[in-house]
Amino acid sequence: MKRDDRLYDLIQIMRDGRLHTAAELAAAVGVSARTIWRDMAVMAQTGLPVEGERGLGYILRSPLMLPPTLMTADELEALVEGLRHVAEEDANPRARAARSLLSKVATLMPQAGIEPEG
């Protein structure tokens, strides 16, 4: 799992407002406690409201609203693959809608490098 995907997953887990130990978080995302310690330091340095320390646990102190278009690379790839599959089937009544949605996703997320099908 890439670090960005792991950080996203950690934020999702911590949005419940509870105190989480490094061991608990490590088990949830499949890494060592030492990796969680580093990830928590990175998250705090980037301005996320993460508080805690080794041995006690970590908590996300204030509600965090993530933009609805924030998704992991795997989620984006699955979305694009599914849309392209539907868009290629001209007999499918939703092919036009899939092409339109693919174009919208490409516009909303230019950093993803999605080439809409024409």
Secondary structure, DSSP 8 states (H G I E B T S, - for coil): --HHHHHHHHHHHHTT---B-HHHHHHHHTS-HHHHHHHHHHHHHTT--EEEETTTEEEE-S-----TT---HHHHHHHHHHHHHHHH-TTSTTHHHHHHHHHHHHHH-GGG------
